[in-house]
Amino acid sequence: MKKKLIKYVCISYICEKIKNMKKYNYLILICTFFTLSAFTGCQEESIIKEKETASEGFEDNSIIKSKMNVTLSSDVIHNQNIKIYTNTYKELNFIVENNKYSELTLNIPHGLMFDNLIENQQDLITLESKTLIVAENIIDTITIMTACIKPDYSMPNSDKWSIYNLIPEKLLVIEDVPSFFIKNDNKVRLIDSYRKKKIYATIEDKQNFIQMVIWLLLDTDKSTMENFMREYVYGGDAEKTENFINKYYEGASEIRDVYKDYKITGQVDVSKIITRYKKDVSKLKKDLLNKKDNLLKKIRR
């Protein structure tokens, strides 16, 4: 609007001067007029370009915070606002604050080994994989099922954790256990279906069973298991502790042997275990029939 007003004033001024000008000056006047028009036109074009550039800059600023997809690692823990804590060997809790991205996707894989930085407390391994998606300026939490990998240490109660970048040699034997159970869950369930007393039917049973397999692979003796469970889990109750060990020990020993063979051959063969359980079931049915026949004979007498 301001530019148009200036242009109008200039034109009015020129028209006033025309009355007093000689003809030979008309040509100069006309050239001046067109030069002025071209100049103002260039100014307007420059202003338009400046506005477009500013608009583009505004659009770029609006998408500076892009989406981020990361897999949990030691570097990710240090670079992102992630806090880890637990007061049990059975789970780890992750608190994730996203104040950097429009959306943060955090992938937590199974088989990660966590080093408890508090001395004499247990280290843990993740038994499952989960993904947490956190929107911008949001704090969210996720809980991951874990197992203890240092049974001779005390129950973890810590918010100071790191991830093993280099797995200690002693723990290499268990690094594929979570993956093994995920891939062969149906086979382990099939074996359990032949057991009279199920030990792999619920989520809690499954976690306890895998925990026992890990302890056995680490050559943990029964007394160490009993001491930990009695002191930290069952509050000194010896009977509950014994029941826990007896419930899972034999079945876990079978799968430990299957896992060891798998690490050597790459094959998971549970046929021998199933055959033995089928024989046990067949024998049980036969015994029940014999008891039924004997009972009928007594009744007839």
C-alpha positions as CSV (number, residue, x, y, z in Angstrom):
1,M,0.0,0.0,0.0
2,K,2.9,2.3,0.9
3,K,4.6,1.6,-2.4
4,K,1.4,2.4,-4.4
5,L,1.1,5.7,-2.5
6,I,4.7,6.7,-3.3
7,K,4.1,5.8,-7.0
8,Y,0.9,7.9,-7.1
9,V,2.7,11.0,-5.6
10,C,5.6,10.6,-8.1
11,I,3.2,10.4,-11.0
12,S,1.2,13.5,-9.8
13,Y,4.4,15.4,-9.4
14,I,5.5,14.5,-12.9
15,C,2.2,15.5,-14.4
16,E,2.5,18.9,-12.7
17,K,5.9,19.4,-14.2
18,I,4.8,18.5,-17.7
19,K,2.8,21.7,-18.0
20,N,6.1,23.7,-17.7
21,M,8.3,21.5,-19.7
22,K,9.5,21.9,-23.2
23,K,8.8,19.2,-25.8
24,Y,12.4,18.1,-26.1
25,N,12.3,17.2,-22.4
26,Y,9.3,14.9,-22.9
27,L,11.5,12.0,-24.0
28,I,13.7,12.3,-20.9
29,L,10.5,12.4,-18.7
30,I,9.1,9.3,-20.3
31,C,12.3,7.3,-19.8
32,T,12.4,8.4,-16.2
33,F,8.8,7.2,-15.7
34,F,9.5,3.8,-17.1
35,T,12.7,3.5,-15.1
36,L,10.8,4.3,-11.9
37,S,8.2,1.7,-12.8
38,A,10.8,-1.0,-13.4
39,F,12.6,-0.1,-10.2
40,T,9.4,-0.4,-8.0
41,G,8.5,-3.6,-9.9
42,C,11.9,-5.1,-9.0
43,Q,11.4,-4.1,-5.4
44,E,8.0,-5.8,-5.2
45,E,9.5,-9.0,-6.8
46,S,12.3,-8.9,-4.2
47,I,9.8,-8.5,-1.4
48,I,7.8,-11.5,-2.7
49,K,11.0,-13.6,-2.9
50,E,11.9,-12.6,0.7
51,K,8.4,-13.7,1.9
52,E,8.7,-17.0,0.1
53,T,12.1,-17.6,1.6
54,A,10.9,-16.7,5.1
55,S,7.9,-19.0,4.6
56,E,10.2,-21.9,3.5
57,G,12.3,-21.2,6.6
58,F,9.2,-21.4,8.8
59,E,8.2,-24.7,7.3
60,D,11.7,-26.2,7.9
61,N,11.6,-25.1,11.5
62,S,8.3,-26.9,12.0
63,I,9.8,-30.3,11.1
64,I,13.1,-30.0,12.9
65,K,12.0,-32.5,15.5
66,S,11.8,-35.7,13.4
67,K,10.9,-39.2,14.3
68,M,13.5,-41.4,15.9
69,N,13.6,-45.2,16.0
70,V,16.3,-46.7,18.2
71,T,17.3,-50.1,19.7
72,L,18.3,-50.0,23.4
73,S,22.0,-50.1,23.9
74,S,24.5,-48.5,26.3
75,D,24.9,-45.5,24.0
76,V,21.1,-45.0,23.8
77,I,20.8,-45.1,27.5
78,H,23.5,-42.4,27.8
79,N,22.2,-40.2,25.0
80,Q,18.4,-40.4,25.7
81,N,16.4,-39.6,28.8
82,I,16.0,-43.3,29.9
83,K,16.0,-44.4,33.5
84,I,16.0,-48.0,34.5
85,Y,15.0,-49.4,37.9
86,T,13.8,-52.6,39.7
87,N,13.4,-54.2,43.1
88,T,13.1,-57.8,41.8
89,Y,15.0,-60.2,39.6
90,K,11.8,-60.8,37.5
91,E,11.5,-57.5,35.7
92,L,13.2,-54.2,34.6
93,N,11.2,-51.0,34.4
94,F,12.2,-48.3,31.8
95,I,11.1,-44.7,32.2
96,V,11.5,-42.8,28.8
97,E,11.2,-39.1,28.4
98,N,10.9,-37.7,24.9
99,N,11.8,-34.0,24.7
100,K,13.8,-34.2,21.4
101,Y,11.7,-35.8,18.7
102,S,8.2,-35.6,17.4
103,E,8.0,-39.4,18.2
104,L,10.5,-41.7,19.8
105,T,10.3,-45.5,19.2
106,L,12.4,-47.5,21.6
107,N,13.0,-51.2,20.8
108,I,14.1,-53.4,23.7
109,P,15.3,-56.8,22.4
110,H,15.4,-60.1,24.3
111,G,18.7,-61.4,25.4
112,L,20.2,-58.1,26.6
113,M,22.3,-58.6,29.7
114,F,22.2,-55.8,32.2
115,D,25.0,-55.0,34.6
116,N,23.8,-53.9,38.0
117,L,26.2,-51.2,39.1
118,I,25.4,-51.7,42.8
119,E,27.9,-54.1,44.2
120,N,26.8,-57.6,45.2
121,Q,23.4,-57.3,43.6
122,Q,22.2,-59.6,40.8
123,D,22.6,-58.9,37.0
124,L,19.7,-59.6,34.7
125,I,18.9,-60.8,31.2
126,T,15.7,-59.8,29.2
127,L,13.5,-62.7,28.3
128,E,11.2,-60.9,25.9
129,S,11.2,-58.1,23.3
130,K,9.0,-55.0,23.5
131,T,8.6,-51.7,21.7
132,L,7.6,-48.4,23.3
133,I,6.4,-45.5,21.2
134,V,6.6,-42.1,23.1
135,A,5.1,-39.0,21.7
136,E,6.8,-35.6,21.9
137,N,7.1,-34.1,25.4
138,I,5.7,-37.2,27.0
139,I,7.1,-39.5,29.7
140,D,6.2,-43.2,29.4
141,T,7.2,-46.5,31.0
142,I,7.5,-50.1,30.0
143,T,8.3,-53.3,31.9
144,I,10.3,-56.2,30.6
145,M,10.4,-59.7,31.9
146,T,13.9,-60.7,33.1
147,A,15.8,-63.5,34.8
148,C,18.7,-63.5,37.2
149,I,22.1,-64.4,35.9
150,K,24.0,-64.2,39.2
151,P,22.1,-66.4,41.7
152,D,24.7,-66.2,44.4
153,Y,24.2,-62.4,44.7
154,S,21.4,-60.6,46.5
155,M,18.0,-59.5,45.0
156,P,18.4,-56.4,42.9
157,N,17.1,-53.1,44.2
158,S,18.7,-50.6,41.9
159,D,18.3,-47.7,39.5
160,K,21.9,-47.9,38.3
161,W,22.3,-50.1,35.3
162,S,24.4,-50.5,32.2
163,I,24.3,-53.0,29.3
164,Y,27.2,-55.5,28.8
165,N,29.0,-54.4,25.6
166,L,31.2,-57.4,26.0
167,I,29.5,-60.5,27.6
168,P,31.7,-62.2,30.3
169,E,32.9,-65.6,29.2
170,K,31.0,-67.4,31.9
171,L,27.7,-65.9,30.7
172,L,28.1,-66.8,27.0
173,V,26.5,-70.1,27.6
174,I,23.1,-68.5,28.3
175,E,23.1,-65.6,25.8
176,D,20.8,-67.5,23.4
177,V,18.4,-68.9,26.0
178,P,15.7,-66.2,25.6
179,S,15.8,-66.7,21.8
180,F,15.7,-70.5,22.1
181,F,12.5,-70.4,24.2
182,I,10.9,-67.9,21.9
183,K,11.6,-70.0,18.8
184,N,10.8,-73.3,20.4
185,D,7.9,-72.3,22.7
186,N,5.5,-74.8,21.0
187,K,7.9,-77.7,21.5
188,V,8.3,-76.9,25.2
189,R,4.5,-76.6,25.6
190,L,4.1,-79.9,23.8
191,I,6.4,-81.6,26.3
192,D,4.4,-80.0,29.2
193,S,1.1,-81.3,27.8
194,Y,2.3,-84.8,28.6
195,R,3.1,-84.0,32.2
196,K,0.7,-84.8,34.9
197,K,1.6,-81.6,36.8
198,K,2.0,-78.7,34.4
199,I,5.1,-76.5,34.9
200,Y,4.9,-74.4,31.7
201,A,1.3,-73.4,31.4
202,T,1.1,-69.9,32.8
203,I,3.3,-66.8,32.3
204,E,4.6,-67.2,35.9
205,D,5.4,-70.9,35.4
206,K,7.2,-70.1,32.1
207,Q,9.3,-67.4,33.7
208,N,10.2,-69.7,36.6
209,F,11.0,-72.5,34.3
210,I,13.4,-70.4,32.1
211,Q,15.0,-69.1,35.2
212,M,15.7,-72.6,36.4
213,V,17.2,-73.5,33.0
214,I,19.5,-70.5,33.2
215,W,20.7,-71.4,36.7
216,L,21.4,-75.0,35.6
217,L,23.3,-73.8,32.5
218,L,25.4,-71.7,34.9
219,D,26.1,-74.8,37.0
220,T,24.3,-73.4,40.0
221,D,24.0,-75.9,42.8
222,K,20.7,-76.5,44.6
223,S,21.9,-75.0,47.8
224,T,22.6,-71.7,46.1
225,M,19.1,-71.7,44.5
226,E,17.5,-72.6,47.9
227,N,19.4,-69.9,49.8
228,F,18.3,-67.2,47.4
229,M,14.7,-68.3,47.1
230,R,14.3,-68.8,50.8
231,E,15.9,-65.5,51.8
232,Y,14.6,-63.1,49.1
233,V,11.5,-64.7,47.7
234,Y,9.7,-66.8,50.3
235,G,10.7,-64.9,53.4
236,G,12.5,-67.8,55.1
237,D,9.8,-70.4,54.3
238,A,11.7,-73.6,53.7
239,E,8.7,-75.6,52.5
240,K,7.8,-73.1,49.8
241,T,11.4,-73.0,48.7
242,E,11.6,-76.7,48.4
243,N,8.4,-76.9,46.5
244,F,9.7,-74.3,44.0
245,I,12.9,-76.3,43.4
246,N,11.2,-79.6,43.1
247,K,8.5,-78.3,40.8
248,Y,10.9,-77.0,38.1
249,Y,14.2,-78.8,38.6
250,E,13.7,-82.1,36.7
251,G,11.9,-80.5,33.7
252,A,14.4,-77.7,33.4
253,S,17.2,-80.3,33.5
254,E,15.7,-82.0,30.4
255,I,15.5,-78.7,28.5
256,R,19.0,-77.7,29.6
257,D,20.3,-80.9,27.8
258,V,18.2,-80.2,24.7
259,Y,19.6,-76.6,24.7
260,K,23.2,-77.9,25.0
261,D,22.7,-80.2,22.0
262,Y,21.1,-77.4,20.1
263,K,24.2,-75.2,20.6
264,I,26.3,-78.0,19.1
265,T,24.1,-79.4,16.3
266,G,21.8,-76.5,15.6
267,Q,18.9,-78.9,15.9
268,V,16.2,-79.0,18.6
269,D,15.2,-82.6,19.2
270,V,12.6,-83.3,21.9
271,S,11.5,-86.6,20.5
272,K,13.1,-88.7,23.2
273,I,11.5,-86.6,26.0
274,I,8.1,-86.9,24.4
275,T,8.5,-90.7,23.9
276,R,9.4,-91.1,27.5
277,Y,6.4,-89.0,28.7
278,K,4.1,-91.0,26.3
279,K,5.3,-94.2,27.9
280,D,4.6,-92.7,31.3
281,V,1.1,-91.7,30.3
282,S,0.5,-95.1,28.8
283,K,1.7,-96.8,32.0
284,L,-0.5,-94.6,34.1
285,K,-3.5,-95.4,32.0
286,K,-2.7,-99.1,32.3
287,D,-2.3,-98.8,36.1
288,L,-5.7,-97.0,36.3
289,L,-7.4,-99.8,34.3
290,N,-5.9,-102.4,36.5
291,K,-7.1,-100.6,39.6
292,K,-10.5,-100.3,38.1
293,D,-10.7,-104.1,37.3
294,N,-9.5,-105.0,40.8
295,L,-12.1,-102.7,42.3
296,L,-14.9,-104.3,40.2
297,K,-13.8,-107.8,41.2
298,K,-14.0,-106.9,44.9
299,I,-17.5,-105.5,44.3
300,R,-18.7,-108.7,42.6
301,R,-17.5,-110.8,45.5
